[in-house]
């Protein structure tokens, strides 16, 4: 069976409404359903890292965004809340950018070719 990477490059995906999101404890991941029929399994560790959620925090509930259904919220027992948008699930992470003004660097994407 061949698996395809259905995520788009950062900033290029078209908005698709989230129709459902639930946490699967045995996978330690979120199953996110979209209006176009696709379902993504997003690792919990990815969301924790991106939103800087405490590693000791436990999930209390997953709540879908109200209209216009563009994401979902994850509420934790320590009071933290992760707001996860459709684009976080459907798009690849952006390329790393350097900070302008550091060690003579002008900023912009890092160029691996020299």
N, C-alpha and C positions, 0 to 999 in steps of 0.2 A: 504494500500500500504506500503510495506517495503522498506526503503531506506538503501542502503549499503554504508559503508565508503570505497570508492575506492582508498583512498590515501595509499601509501606504507610507511613503516617505513623509517626514514631518511637514505639515502645512499643506498637503496636497489632497487629503481625503475629503469627500463630500459628507456633510452632516447627515447622520442617520439616527433616528430616535431609538432610545433604549427602551425596550418593552419589558425587561425583567433583569434582575440581578439577585444572585443568592450566593452565600458562602458554602463551599463544600469542605467540611472539616477534614475528611479523609484525604483530600488532595491539597489542603491548605491553599486553596485558590478560589477565585470568584468566577462563577459561570454567568456571563453577561450575554443576554439575548438582544438582538436588534430587529428593527422593523422590516428589514430586507430578508430576514430569515436566517442570517448568519449568527452563530454563537461562538464566543471566544472564551477561553479558559485563561484567566490572568492570575499569575502567582501572587499570593498575598505578600510575599517578600518584596516584590517590585513596588507595590503600593506603599508598604511601610517605609521603604527606603526613599522613595520620591517625595513623600509627604512628611517624612521625619517623625513617624509614629514610634513611640517607645516600644522596645522589644518585649517588655513585660505586659503590655496592654492586651487585654482579651476583648474579642468582639462581643458586643451586646446585641446589636441588631444592624441589619442592612435595610436601608430605606430608599426607595426610588425617588428621584427628583419629581416634583410636581410638574405641571406644564412648563416648558415645552418638552419634558422628558429627555433632557440632554445629558443625563448622568445618574449617579446614585451617591448616597452618603453611607459611610460606615461609621457607626458609633462604637466607641470603646469604653471599657469600665473605668478608665482613669479620667474620663471627661473629654478626651481628644475626639475629634471628628475628622474623617478623611472625606473630602469632596472629590469624587472621581468623575471626570468628564468622558463623554463618548470618544473624544480624540485621544485621550490617554490609552484607551483600549484599542482603537482602530489604527493608530499611527505609530510608526517607529519613533524612537527617541531622537531629538535633534542632535546634530553634530556638535561636538564640543567647540566652544569658542574661547579664545584667549582674551584676557583683559587688556584693553588699550592702556598704553603708558607704562607697562611693566617691562623692564630691561630692554627698552628700545623697540618693543613689539607694537605694531600699529593696530593690532586686533584683527578680527575676521577669522575665518576658518583656518585651522592648522593645515599646512600643506606638507604632505609626507614626501613629495618629490623635491629634490634639491639639485 
